[in-house]
Amino acid sequence: MNQFTSVNDVQDIGQLVKDALALKENPYAHQHLGKNKTLGLVFLNPSLRTRLSTQKAALNLGMNVMVMNMDKEGWALETQDGVVMNGTTVEHIREAAAVMGQYCDVLGLRSFPKLLNRDEDYNEDFFNKFIKYCKVPVVSLESATRHPLQSLADLVTIKETWKAGGKPKVVMAWAPHIKALPQAVPNSFAEWMCKAQEEGMLDFTIAQPKGYELSEDFTPGANITYNLDEALAGADYIYVKNWSSYKEYGKVLTYPEGWMLNNDKLKETNDAKVMHCLPVRRDLELSSEILDGPNSLVIHEAGNRLWAAQAVLKQMLEKL
Protein backbone atom coordinates (compact mmCIF):
# COMPACT_ATOMS: atom_id res chain seq x y z
CA MET A 1 0.00 0.00 0.00
CA ASN A 2 1.70 3.20 -1.23
CA GLN A 3 -1.09 5.51 -0.14
CA PHE A 4 -4.32 5.33 1.85
CA THR A 5 -6.84 7.94 0.78
CA SER A 6 -9.97 5.82 0.14
CA VAL A 7 -11.30 2.29 0.08
CA ASN A 8 -10.06 2.13 -3.51
CA ASP A 9 -6.48 1.91 -2.18
CA VAL A 10 -7.29 -1.36 -0.37
CA GLN A 11 -6.92 -4.65 -2.22
CA ASP A 12 -8.87 -6.74 0.30
CA ILE A 13 -10.99 -4.91 2.88
CA GLY A 14 -11.93 -8.14 4.66
CA GLN A 15 -8.27 -8.96 5.21
CA LEU A 16 -7.48 -5.42 6.37
CA VAL A 17 -10.26 -5.71 8.97
CA LYS A 18 -8.83 -9.06 10.13
CA ASP A 19 -5.37 -7.48 10.36
CA ALA A 20 -6.73 -4.69 12.56
CA LEU A 21 -8.41 -7.17 14.92
CA ALA A 22 -5.25 -9.30 15.05
CA LEU A 23 -3.22 -6.22 16.00
CA LYS A 24 -5.73 -5.48 18.74
CA GLU A 25 -4.90 -8.88 20.23
CA ASN A 26 -1.13 -8.46 19.79
CA PRO A 27 -0.24 -4.75 19.42
CA TYR A 28 3.57 -5.00 19.63
CA ALA A 29 4.26 -8.03 17.43
CA HIS A 30 5.56 -5.99 14.49
CA GLN A 31 7.77 -3.37 16.11
CA HIS A 32 10.67 -4.42 13.89
CA LEU A 33 8.83 -2.97 10.89
CA GLY A 34 8.97 0.58 12.22
CA LYS A 35 12.48 0.54 13.67
CA ASN A 36 14.36 3.65 12.49
CA LYS A 37 11.32 4.80 10.48
CA THR A 38 9.57 8.14 11.02
CA LEU A 39 5.90 9.05 10.62
CA GLY A 40 5.09 12.72 10.11
CA LEU A 41 1.56 13.86 11.01
CA VAL A 42 0.56 17.13 9.35
CA PHE A 43 -2.62 18.84 10.55
CA LEU A 44 -4.24 21.85 8.93
CA ASN A 45 -7.30 21.38 11.15
CA PRO A 46 -7.98 20.26 14.75
CA SER A 47 -7.91 16.61 15.73
CA LEU A 48 -8.33 14.46 18.83
CA ARG A 49 -8.97 10.80 17.91
CA THR A 50 -7.15 10.88 14.58
CA ARG A 51 -3.99 12.41 15.99
CA LEU A 52 -3.77 10.32 19.16
CA SER A 53 -4.77 7.00 17.57
CA THR A 54 -2.41 7.34 14.60
CA GLN A 55 0.46 8.48 16.80
CA LYS A 56 -0.08 5.55 19.17
CA ALA A 57 -0.39 3.14 16.23
CA ALA A 58 2.99 4.27 14.91
CA LEU A 59 4.59 3.88 18.34
CA ASN A 60 3.16 0.36 18.63
CA LEU A 61 4.96 -0.43 15.36
CA GLY A 62 8.26 0.95 16.62
CA MET A 63 8.17 4.19 14.61
CA ASN A 64 9.30 7.66 15.58
CA VAL A 65 6.56 10.28 15.24
CA MET A 66 6.68 14.01 14.49
CA VAL A 67 3.57 16.21 14.57
CA MET A 68 3.17 19.50 12.70
CA ASN A 69 0.09 21.68 13.27
CA MET A 70 0.35 23.77 10.13
CA ASP A 71 -2.55 26.03 11.07
CA LYS A 72 -0.68 27.18 14.20
CA GLU A 73 2.99 26.40 13.68
CA GLY A 74 3.65 26.44 9.94
CA TRP A 75 3.91 29.00 7.17
CA ALA A 76 0.83 29.92 5.13
CA LEU A 77 0.95 27.63 2.10
CA GLU A 78 0.44 28.55 -1.54
CA THR A 79 -1.06 25.75 -3.62
CA GLN A 80 -1.57 27.41 -7.01
CA ASP A 81 1.14 27.26 -9.66
CA GLY A 82 2.18 30.22 -11.78
CA VAL A 83 1.31 32.90 -9.21
CA VAL A 84 3.55 35.64 -7.90
CA MET A 85 3.65 35.10 -4.15
CA ASN A 86 3.30 38.72 -3.12
CA GLY A 87 0.32 38.17 -0.82
CA THR A 88 -0.23 36.38 2.48
CA THR A 89 1.23 32.98 1.50
CA VAL A 90 4.84 32.40 2.49
CA GLU A 91 5.79 28.93 1.24
CA HIS A 92 4.70 26.92 -1.78
CA ILE A 93 3.36 23.41 -1.34
CA ARG A 94 5.99 22.19 -3.82
CA GLU A 95 8.79 22.97 -1.38
CA ALA A 96 6.87 22.32 1.86
CA ALA A 97 5.70 18.82 0.91
CA ALA A 98 9.05 17.92 -0.64
CA VAL A 99 10.92 18.93 2.52
CA MET A 100 8.57 16.93 4.74
CA GLY A 101 9.24 13.93 2.51
CA GLN A 102 12.95 14.37 3.17
CA TYR A 103 12.40 13.99 6.92
CA CYS A 104 9.74 11.26 7.03
CA ASP A 105 9.27 7.75 5.65
CA VAL A 106 5.46 8.04 5.79
CA LEU A 107 3.32 11.18 6.02
CA GLY A 108 -0.23 11.63 7.33
CA LEU A 109 -2.20 14.66 6.19
CA ARG A 110 -5.45 16.22 7.43
CA SER A 111 -7.29 19.10 5.77
CA PHE A 112 -10.94 20.14 5.64
CA PRO A 113 -13.00 21.61 2.79
CA LYS A 114 -13.92 25.28 2.71
CA LEU A 115 -17.53 24.39 1.71
CA LEU A 116 -17.62 27.38 -0.66
CA ASN A 117 -16.82 25.84 -4.04
CA ARG A 118 -17.81 22.22 -4.63
CA ASP A 119 -15.52 21.68 -7.61
CA GLU A 120 -12.55 23.09 -5.74
CA ASP A 121 -13.17 20.87 -2.70
CA TYR A 122 -14.01 17.71 -4.63
CA ASN A 123 -11.01 17.80 -6.94
CA GLU A 124 -8.81 17.35 -3.83
CA ASP A 125 -6.16 19.60 -5.35
CA PHE A 126 -4.32 20.16 -2.05
CA PHE A 127 -4.17 16.46 -1.20
CA ASN A 128 -3.12 15.41 -4.67
CA LYS A 129 -0.34 17.99 -4.86
CA PHE A 130 0.93 17.02 -1.42
CA ILE A 131 1.12 13.36 -2.48
CA LYS A 132 2.85 14.32 -5.73
CA TYR A 133 5.56 16.48 -4.19
CA CYS A 134 6.35 14.67 -0.93
CA LYS A 135 7.27 11.44 -2.78
CA VAL A 136 6.67 9.15 0.23
CA PRO A 137 3.61 7.07 1.20
CA VAL A 138 0.71 9.22 2.44
CA VAL A 139 -2.10 8.33 4.85
CA SER A 140 -5.24 10.45 4.74
CA LEU A 141 -6.11 11.72 8.20
CA GLU A 142 -9.23 13.24 6.57
CA SER A 143 -9.56 15.21 3.37
CA ALA A 144 -12.20 17.43 1.82
CA THR A 145 -14.20 14.41 0.62
CA ARG A 146 -13.20 11.35 2.70
CA HIS A 147 -12.09 10.08 6.11
CA PRO A 148 -10.92 6.52 5.38
CA LEU A 149 -9.28 5.73 8.73
CA GLN A 150 -12.59 6.48 10.45
CA SER A 151 -14.51 4.30 8.01
CA LEU A 152 -12.10 1.40 8.40
CA ALA A 153 -12.49 1.63 12.18
CA ASP A 154 -16.27 1.66 11.72
CA LEU A 155 -16.16 -1.51 9.64
CA VAL A 156 -13.81 -3.13 12.17
CA THR A 157 -16.30 -2.28 14.93
CA ILE A 158 -19.23 -3.80 13.03
CA LYS A 159 -17.26 -6.95 12.21
CA GLU A 160 -16.06 -7.33 15.80
CA THR A 161 -19.44 -6.87 17.49
CA TRP A 162 -21.74 -8.73 15.06
CA LYS A 163 -22.38 -12.18 16.54
CA ALA A 164 -25.82 -13.09 15.20
CA GLY A 165 -24.81 -14.69 11.90
CA GLY A 166 -26.05 -13.64 8.49
CA LYS A 167 -25.68 -10.08 7.30
CA PRO A 168 -26.39 -7.10 9.57
CA LYS A 169 -28.53 -4.21 8.37
CA VAL A 170 -26.43 -1.05 8.66
CA VAL A 171 -28.14 2.35 8.46
CA MET A 172 -26.44 5.72 8.11
CA ALA A 173 -28.90 8.27 9.49
CA TRP A 174 -28.61 12.00 8.92
CA ALA A 175 -28.86 14.08 12.11
CA PRO A 176 -29.37 17.79 12.85
CA HIS A 177 -26.57 20.26 13.56
CA ILE A 178 -26.25 24.01 14.11
CA LYS A 179 -23.77 24.60 11.29
CA ALA A 180 -22.73 23.26 7.91
CA LEU A 181 -20.48 20.20 8.18
CA PRO A 182 -18.48 18.51 5.39
CA GLN A 183 -19.57 15.38 3.60
CA ALA A 184 -16.20 13.67 4.17
CA VAL A 185 -17.26 11.24 6.93
CA PRO A 186 -20.62 10.22 5.37
CA ASN A 187 -19.03 10.00 1.90
CA SER A 188 -16.35 7.72 3.24
CA PHE A 189 -18.68 5.62 5.40
CA ALA A 190 -21.03 5.14 2.45
CA GLU A 191 -18.16 4.21 0.15
CA TRP A 192 -16.80 1.60 2.55
CA MET A 193 -20.23 0.17 3.40
CA CYS A 194 -21.17 -0.08 -0.28
CA LYS A 195 -17.95 -1.99 -0.91
CA ALA A 196 -18.64 -4.25 2.08
CA GLN A 197 -22.19 -4.82 0.80
CA GLU A 198 -20.81 -5.74 -2.61
CA GLU A 199 -18.66 -8.36 -0.93
CA GLY A 200 -21.63 -9.80 0.98
CA MET A 201 -20.63 -8.53 4.41
CA LEU A 202 -23.75 -6.45 5.19
CA ASP A 203 -26.82 -4.62 3.87
CA PHE A 204 -26.59 -0.83 3.71
CA THR A 205 -29.24 1.90 3.86
CA ILE A 206 -28.91 5.70 3.93
CA ALA A 207 -31.68 7.80 5.51
CA GLN A 208 -31.69 11.57 4.97
CA PRO A 209 -34.10 14.46 4.45
CA LYS A 210 -34.68 15.60 0.87
CA GLY A 211 -31.89 17.85 -0.35
CA TYR A 212 -29.19 16.04 1.60
CA GLU A 213 -28.35 13.42 -1.01
CA LEU A 214 -24.64 12.62 -1.24
CA SER A 215 -22.80 12.42 -4.53
CA GLU A 216 -23.78 9.20 -6.31
CA ASP A 217 -20.07 8.43 -6.71
CA PHE A 218 -20.05 7.40 -3.04
CA THR A 219 -23.35 5.50 -2.81
CA PRO A 220 -23.43 2.79 -5.52
CA GLY A 221 -25.80 0.02 -4.44
CA ALA A 222 -27.01 1.72 -1.26
CA ASN A 223 -30.70 1.67 -0.42
CA ILE A 224 -31.65 5.35 -0.03
CA THR A 225 -34.74 6.60 1.79
CA TYR A 226 -36.12 9.91 3.05
CA ASN A 227 -38.07 8.19 5.84
CA LEU A 228 -36.09 7.58 9.03
CA ASP A 229 -38.67 5.24 10.54
CA GLU A 230 -38.61 3.11 7.39
CA ALA A 231 -34.83 2.87 7.57
CA LEU A 232 -34.79 2.00 11.27
CA ALA A 233 -37.10 -0.98 10.90
CA GLY A 234 -34.99 -4.08 11.51
CA ALA A 235 -31.72 -2.13 11.71
CA ASP A 236 -28.82 -3.77 13.53
CA TYR A 237 -26.43 -0.78 13.42
CA ILE A 238 -27.23 2.92 13.11
CA TYR A 239 -24.44 5.28 12.15
CA VAL A 240 -25.52 8.79 13.11
CA LYS A 241 -23.93 11.74 11.30
CA ASN A 242 -24.74 15.25 10.10
CA TRP A 243 -23.67 16.63 6.75
CA SER A 244 -24.48 19.72 4.71
CA SER A 245 -26.08 19.64 1.28
CA TYR A 246 -24.03 18.42 -1.68
CA LYS A 247 -26.42 19.69 -4.35
CA GLU A 248 -26.82 23.14 -2.76
CA TYR A 249 -23.24 22.92 -1.72
CA GLY A 250 -22.40 23.59 1.91
CA LYS A 251 -25.89 24.81 2.82
CA VAL A 252 -28.02 23.83 5.80
CA LEU A 253 -31.49 23.22 4.38
CA THR A 254 -34.82 23.05 6.15
CA TYR A 255 -35.88 19.58 7.29
CA PRO A 256 -38.87 18.07 9.12
CA GLU A 257 -38.84 17.31 12.84
CA GLY A 258 -37.87 13.93 14.20
CA TRP A 259 -34.37 13.33 12.83
CA MET A 260 -32.57 13.04 16.18
CA LEU A 261 -32.25 9.45 17.35
CA ASN A 262 -33.60 8.67 20.84
CA ASN A 263 -34.71 5.60 22.77
CA ASP A 264 -38.26 5.74 21.39
CA LYS A 265 -36.95 5.53 17.85
CA LEU A 266 -34.53 2.81 18.88
CA LYS A 267 -37.54 0.61 19.66
CA GLU A 268 -38.22 0.42 15.90
CA THR A 269 -34.88 -1.35 15.37
CA ASN A 270 -33.49 -4.80 16.02
CA ASP A 271 -32.06 -3.48 19.34
CA ALA A 272 -29.53 -1.68 17.13
CA LYS A 273 -26.08 -0.61 18.21
CA VAL A 274 -25.51 3.11 17.67
CA MET A 275 -22.32 4.59 16.23
CA HIS A 276 -20.95 8.11 15.74
CA CYS A 277 -17.48 9.25 14.67
CA LEU A 278 -17.26 11.90 17.44
CA PRO A 279 -17.19 14.68 18.48
CA VAL A 280 -20.95 14.67 18.96
CA ARG A 281 -23.28 17.45 20.09
CA ARG A 282 -25.41 15.83 22.76
CA ASP A 283 -29.19 16.17 22.48
CA LEU A 284 -28.84 17.85 19.10
CA GLU A 285 -27.25 15.20 16.88
CA LEU A 286 -27.82 12.29 19.23
CA SER A 287 -29.68 11.97 22.53
CA SER A 288 -27.76 11.63 25.78
CA GLU A 289 -29.95 8.68 26.74
CA ILE A 290 -28.51 6.72 23.83
CA LEU A 291 -24.94 7.94 24.27
CA ASP A 292 -24.99 6.92 27.93
CA GLY A 293 -26.99 3.75 27.37
CA PRO A 294 -26.16 0.13 26.52
CA ASN A 295 -26.66 0.49 22.76
CA SER A 296 -23.92 3.06 22.25
CA LEU A 297 -20.70 1.90 20.58
CA VAL A 298 -19.11 5.34 20.25
CA ILE A 299 -16.27 4.74 22.73
CA HIS A 300 -15.61 1.21 21.47
CA GLU A 301 -15.62 2.58 17.93
CA ALA A 302 -13.18 5.35 18.87
CA GLY A 303 -10.90 2.79 20.47
CA ASN A 304 -10.79 0.87 17.20
CA ARG A 305 -9.36 3.95 15.49
CA LEU A 306 -6.01 2.81 16.89
CA TRP A 307 -6.13 -0.65 15.33
CA ALA A 308 -7.39 0.66 11.99
CA ALA A 309 -4.48 3.09 11.79
CA GLN A 310 -2.01 0.43 12.88
CA ALA A 311 -3.23 -2.02 10.21
CA VAL A 312 -2.76 0.61 7.49
CA LEU A 313 0.69 1.67 8.71
CA LYS A 314 1.76 -1.97 8.98
CA GLN A 315 0.92 -2.57 5.33
CA MET A 316 2.81 0.57 4.32
CA LEU A 317 5.88 -0.41 6.33
CA GLU A 318 5.84 -3.88 4.79
CA LYS A 319 5.98 -2.21 1.38
CA LEU A 320 8.94 0.06 2.23
N, C-alpha and C positions, 0 to 999 in steps of 0.2 A: 504494500500500500504506500504509494508515493504522496498522496494527499487524501484528506478526509474532509470533504465539503458537503457531501450529500450521500444518500443511500446508493446512488449510482457509482460511488467509489468502492463499494463493498462487493466482493465476488460472491460471498455466501453469508447472508445475514443470519441464518440459523446457526452456523458455526461460530460467527462472531458473538452471538448471544451465549452460546455454550462456553466460549473462551472467557467471557466476562464472569460467568457464574463459577467457572473453575478458579479464576483468579481470586474471587471472593473467598473461596475455601482455602487458598494457598497464596497469599498476597506477595510473598517474598521469594518465590521459587525462581524468578527470572532476573534477579538483580545483576547477573553477569552481562545481560544485554545492554544495560544502561551505563556500565562502568566507563568513566571518562567521556561520557556524552552529555551534552547540555541542551536543555529545553528552554527556549525563550517564550514567554507569555506576554503578548502585546495587547493592551486594552485601550481602546478609544472610548469606552463606555463603562459604567460601573458593573461590578460583578461580585457575587458572594459564592454561590455554589460552584459555578464554572471555574473560578480562579482556584478555590481551595481544593476542589476535587481533582482537578487536573494537576495541580502542583503536588498533591499527595500521591497521585498515581505515578508521576514521574519519580518521586522519591522511592516509592515501593519497588520501582524497576532499577534503582541504583543510579539514576540520573542526577546531575546538577540542574538547578532551576534558577533562571533570572526572570524577574517581572518588571515590565515597563508600562506605566500608566501614561500613555501618550497625551491624554487630555489634560494632565496635570504636570507632567514631568518632561514632556518632549517638545520639540519644535513644531510649530504649525506646518502641516504638510501640504504641498502642492501636488495635485494628481494629474493635472492637464498638461499635455505636451505642447510645445510651441508657444508658450506664453512667456512674457517678460515678467520676472518675479519682482515687481516693484510695489507689491501690495503687502498684505498681512502675512502671507506664507513665507517661511524662512528656509525650508528644506524640501527638496523634491523627493517624491516617493522612489524614484529610480536609485538615488543614493542611499536613502534611509533604509529601504528594504534590503538592498545589496549589502550594506554594512552589517545589518542584523544577521544576515546569512553567513557573514564571515565569523561571527562569534558563536553561532548556535548550530547544532546538528539538526534540530527540528524546531519549527516555530509554530506557535498558536496565535491566532489573530481574532479579535472581537471588534465588530463595528456595527452600529445600528443604522437603519435608513432614516432619511430626513422626513419622509412621508409628504413631500411636496411635489415631486415629479416621479411618476410611476416608472417611466422608461429608465430614468437615471438610476433609481434604486434597483430595479429588476435586472439591469444588465451587469450588476455586480462589478463595476469598473474598478473600484478600489481593491476589492479582494483579488480580482484577476491580475491586476498589475503587481500587487504585492507578491503573489505566487510567482509571477514571471521574473521579477527582479531579484528576489531573495535567493533563488536557486537551491533551496533545501526543502524537504518535505514540510507541508503546512497542514495543521489541524484547524478546522473552523471552530472557534469558541462562540460563535453566532455571527451571522452576516445579515445583510438587509433582507434576505429572503428565506433563510433556513437556520435551524439550530440542531445539527445532526447528533451532537453528543447527548443532548437532552432526549431526543427521540430514541436513540439507542438505549439509553437508560430506561425509558418508558417501556420499550419492548422487552427488555430484560426483566423488568418488574412484573409485567403481565405473564411472561413465561414462567417465572419463579413461583408466582402465587396461584396459578391456575392448576387446580388439582382434580377437577370434576370430569376430565375426559372430554373428548369431542372438541369442538371449536367454540371459544368464547365469543359473545357478541360485545364488541367494543364500540362505544359511542363517544364522539367528540362533540361536546355541547357548548355552544356560544354562551357567554355570560356577560352581564353588564359591566361597565367601567365608567369612570368620570372623565377619561381622556382618550384620545386616539392612540391605540397600540399597534405595533407592526404585525404583519402576517407571518413573520418568520417561524415562530413556534407552531402555529396551526398548519402552515404549509408543510413544515418538516414532519410533524406528527402524521398528517394525512399521507404524505409521500411514503413514509415508512410502513404505515398500516396498510396502505394499498398494496405495497410490495409483499408484506406478510400475508395478506389475504390471497394474493395471486399464488403464493406458495402453500396455501391450504392451512395456514396457522390460525386464522381467525376470520370473523365476519365484521365488516367495518361500516359504520353509519356516521354521517355528519348531520347535526341538527343546528340550524341557524335561522334568524329572522330574514325575511326577504331584504335583499340589498347587501347582504354580507357574504355572498358567494365568493369562495376563493378562486384563484386562477385554475382552470381546468387542467393545466399542466401538472398540478399537484394532487388531483383527485380522481385519477382513472380507475373506474370500477367501484368507487364508493357509492353506497346508497345515501342519497341526499334528501333531507326532508326539512320543511319549515315548521313542523309540529313537534315540540319537545316531548309531549306526552307520548306521541306515536313512537318516537325514537327510544324512549326509556323503557317501553314495554319489553320485558325479557332481557334487558341489558345486564351484562355481567361486569363490565367496567365502564365507568363514565369519566372521560377526560374533560375537565372543565377549563375553558380558556376564553378570554376576550380577544377580539381583533377588530380593527377598523375596516371600512369598506375597501375592497379592491377595485370595484367598478367606479365608484365615486371616490377616487383614491385618497386614503387617509382621513376620510370624514367619519364622524359619529352620526349615524342616521337614527331616526325615530324607530322605536320597536314596541311591540305590545308588552303588557305586564306578564310576569310569570316566568322569566328566564333565569332567575337565580335558583339553584338547586338547594332544596332543604329536605328534611326528613319525610315530610308528606309526599313529596315527589319521589323520594327514594322507595316508597312503598310500591310504586308502579314497576320496579325493576326486579331482577332475580337476585335480590339482596346484594346489589352491585357494590363493588369496591370503587372508591372515588379517588381520582388522581388530579394533580395540578402541578405545573412546573415550578411554582413559587418564584418571586414573592406573590402573595395573594392578599387582596383587600377583603378582610372579613366582613361578612354580612352585606357585601355589595356584589362581589363575584361569586362568593360561596359562603354558605351559612356557617356560623361558628359551631352549631350543633353537629354538623357533619364533620368539620375539621377536627373537633375534639371527640368525635365518636368512633365506634369500632369499625366503621366502613372506610375510614380515611387511610389512604396509602401514601400521603404526601411526604412524610418523613422517610419512610421506607424507600420510596421512589428517589428522593434526594440522596439518600445513602448510596443508591446504585449508580449515581453519577460517577462515583469514584471508580467502580469496576468497569463501567463503559469506557471511561477515558483510558484506563489502564490497558484494556483489551486493544484499543486503537493504537496506543503508543507502542505496545508490544509488537504488533504487526509491522509498524514502521521501523522499529529497531531491528527486527529480523531481516528487513529488506536492506538496511544500511550495510 
